[in-house]
Amino acid sequence: MSNPLFPQDAQPIKLYWFPLSGHAHRAQLMLSLLDLPYELITVDLVNGEHKTAEFLERHPFGQVPVMDDNGTVLWDSHAIIHYLAQKYDANGTWLPSPPTKAAQVQQWLAVSAGLLVNGPATARLVKVFGTDHNHAKAVELAQSLLGIIEKHLSHNAFLVGDQPTIADVAGYSYIAHAPEGEVDLAPYPTIQKWLGKIEALPGFVPMQKS
């Protein structure tokens, strides 16, 4: 059953993405969890399609994902999942409005944009895409971050309380695929249980493995 807040006469939401991008997967996952119709448009990053004049009109920094919701064009994965939750979540659970919970979500989004990128995501960049980042440093940062998250989740079902929010969507992709960057998840059983809870949600879609 499709999302009742999505206009029946509207076109499917377009998501410009790359299958191995964790940032792009966040957006796809949010679209699917909200049961929204969407079309995936693969951007050829290998051959530089993201740096063409046409694509730069959609995203001035030349990155994926970019979303086009019937004329509303947004880039940045956090901005996209925030927009989708605010517009299409009738129950308001993915983006809670009480000040404390709303702020806690923002805390974890900041972690996702900083420590998660510099740790697990960067370690994966080195091993999957062959970038010249410092892999040992990225793994060290990842282990430190995962230790903190492991402790936090020992007292919380999800990153913010007992219900999944966009904070969990933002964190899932790069943590679930941390082993691709040679970051072992075996020492973090509570994180593994958290990943399983997200994967059990109706509408969950996995990210393609490298």
Buried (B, 14 or more C-beta within 10 A) or exposed (E): EEBEEBEEEEEBBBBBBBBBBBBBBBBBBBBBBBBBEBEBEEBEBEEEBBEEEEBEEBBEEBBBBBBBBEEEBBBBBBEBBBBBBEBBBEEEBBBBEEEEBEEBBBEBBBBBBEBBBBBBBBBBBBBBEEEEBEBEEBBBBBBEBBEEBBEBBEEEBBBBBEEBBBBBBBBBBBBBBBBBBBBEBEEBEBBBEBBEBBEEBEEEEEBEEE
